[in-house]
Amino acid sequence: DQQVKQNSPSLSVQEGRISILNCDYTNSMFDYFLWYKKYPAEGPTFLISISSIKDKNEDGRFTVFLNKSAKHLSLHIVPSQPGDSAVYFCAAISRRGKLVFGKGTKLTVNP
Amino acid sequence: NAGVMQNPRHLVRRRGQEARLRCSPMKGHSHVYWYRQLPEEGLKFMVYLQKENIIDESGMPKERFSAEFPKEGPSILRIQQVVRGDSAAYFCASSPEWAGTSQETQYFGPGTRLLVL
């Protein structure tokens, strides 16, 4: 049973445009959500997070939105750059700091 | 400040052999987490350790897998009598405190890619 779902395995956008990556979750006990970026042959790198008491968190070009009633969050990257091409994992914190990951979305930003 | 270090980066084993994966957390971090990523999948939690203690091993297979984080030295994930299904990338992460309450993020190492022939 997948508690964190990323339904789009891949996304392709043009440089300068907005990238929107989506994530759904089923466990209402999650209270903290994170996005990780992963390049091939490297470990995931923390990108941005959001607490369940907020609905938006912004850090430079990256903004995460949380809709608790819909159990949905999204990561917006604007403007997208070729260096943003990577696999993006949505994750949620459960008890004891156990991260629950989605399967990831591969983002390709075309020059 | 060096990041989380894992070695080896690549490990090839034949069925029935043992695999030992090492993880050195970031300096000052006393919490270590191990995750496994199967092909085309997300990372799956295996075990959470503090120095000399296993806190949560609910994601660890009951047989052949064990983990430790001794007082001195790296954390070790040990897989005995490996099978082809153990082929995966194994990631270690560390945090200075329990990530669940302090909201400290977990910092990941580059992973060990295990291939079982």
Interface residues (C-beta under 8 A of the other chain):
Chain A: V4 Q6 Y32 L34 Y36 A41 E42 G43 P44 T45 F46 S49 S51 F89 I93 S94 R95 R96 G97 K98 L99 V100 F101 G102 K103 G104
Chain B: V4 Q6 H31 Y33 Y35 E40 E41 G42 L43 K44 F45 Y48 I55 D56 S58 G59 F91 A93 S95 W98 A99 G100 T101 Q103 T105 Q106 Y107 F108 G109 P110 G111
